[in-house]
Amino acid sequence: MLHNAIMLLFAFAGGLTLSGLVVSCYRVVATVSTEENPLFYYPVIAFAGASILMENVVRSRKSEQVSVSVIAAMCSFFWSSMLGMLLLSACHLS
């Protein structure tokens, strides 16, 4: 039981880190022409979406729509956990 909880924690942390790295690299490299190209834009968003979603949750934390923020935070947790499980499986650690 404890092993599974620790693996979930590492999956979440690894997925959020991977997502943050992808979004940071994309913001450095991106231009207007890359955002118009769906072959480059959509795969990046598939990996960077968890970090972008969490960033929007933190920004909108002061708004009155707390339920929307909680649902978005749960989606971001699930998304980054799935990315982390993919990362852990690629490293043969799970």
C-alpha positions in Angstrom: 0.0 0.0 0.0 2.7 2.4 0.9 4.7 1.5 -2.2 1.7 2.4 -4.4 1.2 5.7 -2.7 4.9 6.6 -3.1 4.8 5.6 -6.8 1.7 7.8 -7.3 3.5 10.7 -5.6 6.6 10.2 -7.8 4.3 9.8 -10.9 2.6 13.1 -10.1 5.9 14.9 -9.4 7.6 13.5 -12.5 4.6 14.2 -14.7 4.3 17.8 -13.5 8.0 18.3 -14.0 7.9 16.8 -17.5 5.0 19.0 -18.3 6.7 22.1 -17.0 9.9 21.4 -18.9 7.9 20.9 -22.2 5.9 24.2 -21.7 9.1 26.1 -20.8 10.9 24.8 -23.9 7.9 25.5 -26.0 7.7 29.1 -24.8 11.4 29.7 -25.7 11.1 28.2 -29.1 7.5 29.1 -30.1 6.8 31.8 -32.7 3.6 32.7 -34.4 4.3 30.2 -37.2 4.7 27.3 -34.8 1.4 28.0 -33.2 -0.3 27.8 -36.5 1.2 24.4 -37.3 -1.0 21.7 -35.7 1.6 19.0 -36.3 3.8 20.8 -33.8 1.3 22.5 -31.5 -1.1 19.6 -30.5 1.6 17.1 -29.4 3.3 19.8 -27.3 0.0 20.7 -25.7 -0.6 17.0 -24.9 2.5 17.0 -22.7 2.3 20.6 -21.5 -1.4 20.8 -20.8 -1.1 19.7 -17.1 1.3 22.5 -16.3 -0.8 25.1 -18.2 -4.0 24.0 -16.5 -2.3 24.2 -13.0 -1.0 27.6 -13.9 -4.5 28.8 -14.7 -5.8 27.2 -11.5 -3.3 29.2 -9.4 -4.1 32.4 -11.3 -7.9 32.0 -10.8 -7.6 31.0 -7.2 -8.9 34.4 -6.0 -12.0 34.2 -8.1 -15.4 33.2 -6.7 -15.6 30.0 -8.8 -13.9 27.7 -6.4 -15.7 24.5 -7.7 -14.3 25.1 -11.2 -10.8 25.6 -9.7 -11.0 22.3 -7.7 -12.2 20.4 -10.8 -9.4 21.8 -12.9 -6.8 21.0 -10.2 -8.1 17.4 -10.0 -7.8 17.2 -13.9 -4.3 18.5 -13.7 -3.4 16.0 -11.0 -4.8 13.2 -13.1 -3.1 14.4 -16.3 0.3 14.9 -14.7 0.0 11.5 -12.9 -0.6 9.8 -16.3 2.4 11.6 -17.8 4.4 10.5 -14.8 3.3 6.9 -15.2 4.4 7.1 -18.8 7.7 8.5 -17.7 8.2 5.8 -15.0 7.3 3.1 -17.5 9.8 4.4 -20.0 12.5 4.3 -17.3 11.3 0.8 -16.2 10.8 2.0 -12.6 7.1 1.1 -12.0 
